[in-house]
Amino acid sequence: MSNLYYIGLIPDEELNSLCVTYKNQAEELFACKAAKKSPAHITIVPPFEIDSSNMELINQELSELVKKYTTLELAIHGWNHFKERTIYMAIEATPQLKQIFTEVYERVIHYVTPRGDRKFIPHISIINRDLLAENFAAAYDFFSQKSLPAKCICSKLVLFSLVNGKWRNSISYNLI
C-alpha cells in the first residue's frame, strides 16, 4: 500500500508559535487556511508516495543521516511569495542546509515515487496556494509589515504523513 509523505525541518517553538499566529490571521483576513493543514516547516523533500514495505528502509536512512548534523541556526530574510498564491518567510539557503537537502534527497529518492520536481527554495509558508489573486496585494502588504526574527533554530528533521487531509508528524529525527 502506498501513502503520501514529505520530509521537513521543524523550526524552534518561538517561530512555530509566530507561524501559527500568522496562519490564523491569514485565515481570518483572507480566508486562507491550506497552510494550516501542515505544521510550520522547511520542506526538504516535497510530497512523495512510498510503499509501506520501504518505510523501515527510509527510517534507517534518515536515522543514520541525522547523526552527521547538529542543530541548524538559519537566517530569515523577510517575506516573499510564489506567484500570487503563496506567501512565505524566506530562509537563507546556507551550505549546510543545501547539504542536508542533497543528502536526504539522494538517500530516499530510490525508495519513493516523487509527486513532481521542485527546486529547493527554503521557506516557511504562511499562505499556501489558496490566496485569491484579487487579495494578493493586500495580503502581501499585510504580512510584509509583520516583524520576523532574524534567525530560527531547527533541531528536528521530520517525516510527515498525510492523515485525513492534514499533515502529521510520523517520525522525528533529532539533529545532534
Short mmCIF file of the C-alpha atoms (twelve columns), coordinates in Angstrom:
data_MODEL
# 
_entry.id   MODEL 
# 
loop_
_atom_site.group_PDB 
_atom_site.id 
_atom_site.type_symbol 
_atom_site.label_atom_id 
_atom_site.label_alt_id 
_atom_site.label_comp_id 
_atom_site.label_asym_id 
_atom_site.label_seq_id 
_atom_site.Cartn_x 
_atom_site.Cartn_y 
_atom_site.Cartn_z 
_atom_site.pdbx_PDB_model_num 
ATOM 1   C CA . MET A 1   0.000  0.000  0.000  1 
ATOM 2   C CA . SER A 2   1.281  3.481  -0.904 1 
ATOM 3   C CA . ASN A 3   0.976  6.531  1.353  1 
ATOM 4   C CA . LEU A 4   1.810  10.220 0.904  1 
ATOM 5   C CA . TYR A 5   4.705  11.779 2.858  1 
ATOM 6   C CA . TYR A 6   7.165  14.665 2.838  1 
ATOM 7   C CA . ILE A 7   10.315 15.442 4.820  1 
ATOM 8   C CA . GLY A 8   10.939 18.771 6.515  1 
ATOM 9   C CA . LEU A 9   12.871 20.615 9.198  1 
ATOM 10  C CA . ILE A 10  10.873 21.980 12.138 1 
ATOM 11  C CA . PRO A 11  11.664 25.481 13.447 1 
ATOM 12  C CA . ASP A 12  12.020 26.278 17.137 1 
ATOM 13  C CA . GLU A 13  8.902  26.761 19.268 1 
ATOM 14  C CA . GLU A 14  9.130  30.566 19.196 1 
ATOM 15  C CA . LEU A 15  8.983  30.708 15.408 1 
ATOM 16  C CA . ASN A 16  6.402  27.930 15.303 1 
ATOM 17  C CA . SER A 17  4.098  29.973 17.579 1 
ATOM 18  C CA . LEU A 18  4.565  33.016 15.384 1 
ATOM 19  C CA . CYS A 19  3.696  30.938 12.306 1 
ATOM 20  C CA . VAL A 20  0.501  29.695 13.971 1 
ATOM 21  C CA . THR A 21  -0.469 33.298 14.752 1 
ATOM 22  C CA . TYR A 22  0.225  34.416 11.180 1 
ATOM 23  C CA . LYS A 23  -1.628 31.433 9.681  1 
ATOM 24  C CA . ASN A 24  -4.635 32.257 11.873 1 
ATOM 25  C CA . GLN A 25  -4.516 35.868 10.659 1 
ATOM 26  C CA . ALA A 26  -4.317 34.653 7.047  1 
ATOM 27  C CA . GLU A 27  -7.464 32.627 7.599  1 
ATOM 28  C CA . GLU A 28  -9.343 35.435 9.390  1 
ATOM 29  C CA . LEU A 29  -8.403 38.217 6.968  1 
ATOM 30  C CA . PHE A 30  -8.020 36.447 3.622  1 
ATOM 31  C CA . ALA A 31  -9.892 33.118 4.031  1 
ATOM 32  C CA . CYS A 32  -6.624 31.208 3.505  1 
ATOM 33  C CA . LYS A 33  -6.410 28.032 5.524  1 
ATOM 34  C CA . ALA A 34  -4.500 25.493 3.413  1 
ATOM 35  C CA . ALA A 35  -1.206 26.255 5.216  1 
ATOM 36  C CA . LYS A 36  -2.872 25.265 8.497  1 
ATOM 37  C CA . LYS A 37  -3.002 21.659 7.280  1 
ATOM 38  C CA . SER A 38  0.722  21.364 7.957  1 
ATOM 39  C CA . PRO A 39  2.939  22.387 10.886 1 
ATOM 40  C CA . ALA A 40  5.491  25.145 10.272 1 
ATOM 41  C CA . HIS A 41  8.399  23.552 8.417  1 
ATOM 42  C CA . ILE A 42  11.083 23.945 5.787  1 
ATOM 43  C CA . THR A 43  10.459 21.331 3.100  1 
ATOM 44  C CA . ILE A 44  13.487 19.163 2.384  1 
ATOM 45  C CA . VAL A 45  11.789 16.531 0.204  1 
ATOM 46  C CA . PRO A 46  8.421  17.557 -1.277 1 
ATOM 47  C CA . PRO A 47  5.448  15.165 -1.172 1 
ATOM 48  C CA . PHE A 48  6.126  11.651 -2.367 1 
ATOM 49  C CA . GLU A 49  4.472  8.275  -2.300 1 
ATOM 50  C CA . ILE A 50  6.121  5.323  -0.648 1 
ATOM 51  C CA . ASP A 51  5.138  1.718  -0.390 1 
ATOM 52  C CA . SER A 52  4.776  0.730  3.267  1 
ATOM 53  C CA . SER A 53  7.316  -2.055 2.698  1 
ATOM 54  C CA . ASN A 54  10.006 0.636  2.221  1 
ATOM 55  C CA . MET A 55  9.227  2.597  5.396  1 
ATOM 56  C CA . GLU A 56  11.800 0.795  7.517  1 
ATOM 57  C CA . LEU A 57  14.488 1.484  4.901  1 
ATOM 58  C CA . ILE A 58  13.613 5.203  4.875  1 
ATOM 59  C CA . ASN A 59  13.667 5.233  8.675  1 
ATOM 60  C CA . GLN A 60  17.120 3.613  8.717  1 
ATOM 61  C CA . GLU A 61  18.475 6.048  6.122  1 
ATOM 62  C CA . LEU A 62  17.202 9.122  7.978  1 
ATOM 63  C CA . SER A 63  18.282 7.808  11.392 1 
ATOM 64  C CA . GLU A 64  21.829 7.389  10.094 1 
ATOM 65  C CA . LEU A 65  21.886 10.680 8.228  1 
ATOM 66  C CA . VAL A 66  20.912 12.923 11.160 1 
ATOM 67  C CA . LYS A 67  23.888 11.665 13.168 1 
ATOM 68  C CA . LYS A 68  26.063 13.783 10.858 1 
ATOM 69  C CA . TYR A 69  24.289 17.052 11.616 1 
ATOM 70  C CA . THR A 70  23.994 19.432 14.517 1 
ATOM 71  C CA . THR A 71  21.190 21.848 15.242 1 
ATOM 72  C CA . LEU A 72  20.889 24.424 12.461 1 
ATOM 73  C CA . GLU A 73  20.763 28.165 13.014 1 
ATOM 74  C CA . LEU A 74  19.129 29.648 9.932  1 
ATOM 75  C CA . ALA A 75  18.700 33.268 8.880  1 
ATOM 76  C CA . ILE A 76  15.237 34.545 7.979  1 
ATOM 77  C CA . HIS A 77  15.385 37.032 5.112  1 
ATOM 78  C CA . GLY A 78  11.905 38.521 5.371  1 
ATOM 79  C CA . TRP A 79  8.820  37.862 3.285  1 
ATOM 80  C CA . ASN A 80  8.499  36.577 -0.263 1 
ATOM 81  C CA . HIS A 81  5.948  34.833 -2.463 1 
ATOM 82  C CA . PHE A 82  5.421  32.291 -5.220 1 
ATOM 83  C CA . LYS A 83  3.324  33.985 -7.880 1 
ATOM 84  C CA . GLU A 84  0.173  35.405 -6.273 1 
ATOM 85  C CA . ARG A 85  -0.951 32.309 -4.373 1 
ATOM 86  C CA . THR A 86  1.671  31.586 -1.712 1 
ATOM 87  C CA . ILE A 87  3.251  33.942 0.842  1 
ATOM 88  C CA . TYR A 88  6.167  32.726 2.911  1 
ATOM 89  C CA . MET A 89  9.064  33.523 5.226  1 
ATOM 90  C CA . ALA A 90  12.259 33.310 3.170  1 
ATOM 91  C CA . ILE A 91  15.032 31.212 4.745  1 
ATOM 92  C CA . GLU A 92  18.675 31.585 3.723  1 
ATOM 93  C CA . ALA A 93  19.934 28.607 1.730  1 
ATOM 94  C CA . THR A 94  23.119 28.055 3.739  1 
ATOM 95  C CA . PRO A 95  25.716 25.497 2.596  1 
ATOM 96  C CA . GLN A 96  24.715 23.213 5.485  1 
ATOM 97  C CA . LEU A 97  21.009 23.450 4.606  1 
ATOM 98  C CA . LYS A 98  21.782 22.715 0.944  1 
ATOM 99  C CA . GLN A 99  23.895 19.739 2.026  1 
ATOM 100 C CA . ILE A 100 21.054 18.322 4.153  1 
ATOM 101 C CA . PHE A 101 18.673 18.770 1.226  1 
ATOM 102 C CA . THR A 102 21.029 16.973 -1.164 1 
ATOM 103 C CA . GLU A 103 21.872 14.117 1.193  1 
ATOM 104 C CA . VAL A 104 18.306 13.452 2.323  1 
ATOM 105 C CA . TYR A 105 17.051 13.557 -1.248 1 
ATOM 106 C CA . GLU A 106 19.788 11.225 -2.507 1 
ATOM 107 C CA . ARG A 107 19.186 8.744  0.313  1 
ATOM 108 C CA . VAL A 108 15.412 8.478  -0.075 1 
ATOM 109 C CA . ILE A 109 14.694 9.091  -3.762 1 
ATOM 110 C CA . HIS A 110 15.222 5.472  -4.849 1 
ATOM 111 C CA . TYR A 111 12.630 4.256  -2.288 1 
ATOM 112 C CA . VAL A 112 9.882  6.728  -3.179 1 
ATOM 113 C CA . THR A 113 7.698  7.960  -6.024 1 
ATOM 114 C CA . PRO A 114 8.048  11.760 -6.207 1 
ATOM 115 C CA . ARG A 115 4.978  13.862 -6.985 1 
ATOM 116 C CA . GLY A 116 6.574  16.480 -9.173 1 
ATOM 117 C CA . ASP A 117 10.019 18.012 -9.189 1 
ATOM 118 C CA . ARG A 118 10.621 21.248 -7.306 1 
ATOM 119 C CA . LYS A 119 13.651 23.460 -6.982 1 
ATOM 120 C CA . PHE A 120 14.922 23.810 -3.400 1 
ATOM 121 C CA . ILE A 121 13.834 27.231 -2.138 1 
ATOM 122 C CA . PRO A 122 13.970 27.163 1.682  1 
ATOM 123 C CA . HIS A 123 10.890 28.823 3.139  1 
ATOM 124 C CA . ILE A 124 8.046  28.525 5.637  1 
ATOM 125 C CA . SER A 125 4.619  29.058 4.062  1 
ATOM 126 C CA . ILE A 126 2.009  31.178 5.818  1 
ATOM 127 C CA . ILE A 127 -0.428 31.190 2.891  1 
ATOM 128 C CA . ASN A 128 -0.200 28.119 0.683  1 
ATOM 129 C CA . ARG A 129 -1.819 28.213 -2.773 1 
ATOM 130 C CA . ASP A 130 -5.298 29.316 -1.661 1 
ATOM 131 C CA . LEU A 131 -4.929 33.097 -1.901 1 
ATOM 132 C CA . LEU A 132 -7.256 34.715 -4.426 1 
ATOM 133 C CA . ALA A 133 -5.426 36.902 -6.949 1 
ATOM 134 C CA . GLU A 134 -7.544 39.926 -6.023 1 
ATOM 135 C CA . ASN A 135 -6.399 39.594 -2.381 1 
ATOM 136 C CA . PHE A 136 -2.694 39.183 -3.114 1 
ATOM 137 C CA . ALA A 137 -1.643 42.853 -2.855 1 
ATOM 138 C CA . ALA A 138 -3.462 43.375 0.449  1 
ATOM 139 C CA . ALA A 139 -2.209 40.095 1.914  1 
ATOM 140 C CA . TYR A 140 1.390  40.640 0.848  1 
ATOM 141 C CA . ASP A 141 1.317  44.199 2.163  1 
ATOM 142 C CA . PHE A 142 -0.164 42.976 5.457  1 
ATOM 143 C CA . PHE A 143 2.466  40.291 6.038  1 
ATOM 144 C CA . SER A 144 5.361  42.379 4.707  1 
ATOM 145 C CA . GLN A 145 4.741  44.735 7.612  1 
ATOM 146 C CA . LYS A 146 4.864  41.905 10.166 1 
ATOM 147 C CA . SER A 147 8.121  41.512 12.021 1 
ATOM 148 C CA . LEU A 148 10.154 38.338 11.840 1 
ATOM 149 C CA . PRO A 149 13.011 37.124 13.987 1 
ATOM 150 C CA . ALA A 150 16.407 37.335 12.302 1 
ATOM 151 C CA . LYS A 151 17.144 33.666 12.928 1 
ATOM 152 C CA . CYS A 152 15.485 30.375 13.744 1 
ATOM 153 C CA . ILE A 153 16.797 27.155 15.188 1 
ATOM 154 C CA . CYS A 154 15.963 23.791 13.637 1 
ATOM 155 C CA . SER A 155 16.809 20.720 15.681 1 
ATOM 156 C CA . LYS A 156 14.486 18.110 14.142 1 
ATOM 157 C CA . LEU A 157 14.080 16.505 10.762 1 
ATOM 158 C CA . VAL A 158 10.560 15.101 10.431 1 
ATOM 159 C CA . LEU A 159 8.871  12.596 8.161  1 
ATOM 160 C CA . PHE A 160 5.308  13.881 7.776  1 
ATOM 161 C CA . SER A 161 2.402  11.725 6.614  1 
ATOM 162 C CA . LEU A 162 -0.952 12.786 5.204  1 
ATOM 163 C CA . VAL A 163 -3.742 11.634 7.535  1 
ATOM 164 C CA . ASN A 164 -7.354 12.643 6.890  1 
ATOM 165 C CA . GLY A 165 -6.305 15.647 4.803  1 
ATOM 166 C CA . LYS A 166 -3.773 17.011 7.328  1 
ATOM 167 C CA . TRP A 167 -0.030 16.525 7.555  1 
ATOM 168 C CA . ARG A 168 1.052  14.811 10.780 1 
ATOM 169 C CA . ASN A 169 4.435  14.145 12.333 1 
ATOM 170 C CA . SER A 170 5.062  10.488 11.542 1 
ATOM 171 C CA . ILE A 171 8.681  10.132 12.730 1 
ATOM 172 C CA . SER A 172 11.033 12.767 14.222 1 
ATOM 173 C CA . TYR A 173 14.812 12.635 13.989 1 
ATOM 174 C CA . ASN A 174 16.805 14.835 16.359 1 
ATOM 175 C CA . LEU A 175 19.819 16.631 14.958 1 
ATOM 176 C CA . ILE A 176 22.713 16.194 17.388 1 
# 
